[in-house]
Amino acid sequence: MTVAARLLREGRAPLRRIVGDVGYDSEFAFARAFKRVVGQSPGRYRSEHRPQD
């Protein structure tokens, strides 16, 4: 999840690509695990932690 969180913060890749990059086959399974570990959904995490342009 650390790698996924970094990719969400620093990159612009779509979620489906990040999901595959970190070894998940399902966006749903990834989102559920990410929320359990990090405490918020991947989309919310990305919007709250991405540096401002």
matplotlib code that plots the C-alpha trace (Angstrom):
import matplotlib.pyplot as plt

x = [0.0, 3.0, 3.8, 0.2, -0.1, 3.1, 1.7, -1.6, 0.2, 2.9, 1.5, -1.3, -1.8, -5.4, -6.4, -6.7, -3.1, -1.9, -4.0, -2.2, 1.2, 0.8, -0.4, -4.2, -6.5, -9.6, -10.1, -12.8, -10.4, -7.7, -10.0, -11.3, -7.8, -6.5, -9.3, -8.8, -5.0, -5.0, -8.4, -9.8, -10.6, -7.9, -9.8, -10.1, -6.5, -5.3, -7.4, -6.3, -2.6, -1.7, 0.5, -1.2, -0.3]
y = [0.0, 2.3, 2.1, 2.6, 5.6, 7.1, 6.5, 8.1, 11.2, 11.7, 10.3, 10.9, 7.2, 6.0, 3.9, 0.8, 1.0, 1.5, -1.5, -3.7, -2.1, -3.1, -6.6, -6.5, -7.9, -6.1, -2.4, -3.2, -5.5, -2.9, -0.1, -2.2, -3.1, 0.4, 1.8, -0.8, 0.0, 3.8, 4.8, 6.4, 5.5, 5.7, 8.6, 10.6, 10.0, 11.1, 14.3, 15.2, 14.3, 15.4, 18.5, 21.5, 22.5]
z = [0.0, 0.5, -3.2, -4.2, -2.0, -3.5, -7.0, -6.1, -4.7, -7.3, -10.5, -12.9, -13.9, -13.8, -10.9, -13.0, -14.0, -10.4, -9.3, -11.8, -10.9, -7.3, -8.1, -7.8, -10.5, -9.3, -8.6, -6.1, -4.1, -4.2, -3.1, -0.3, 0.9, 0.5, 2.6, 5.3, 5.5, 4.8, 6.2, 3.0, -0.5, -3.2, -4.9, -1.8, -0.8, -4.2, -4.1, -0.6, -0.9, -4.5, -4.6, -6.0, -9.5]

ax = plt.figure().add_subplot(projection="3d")
ax.plot(x, y, z, "-o")
ax.set_aspect("equal")
plt.show()
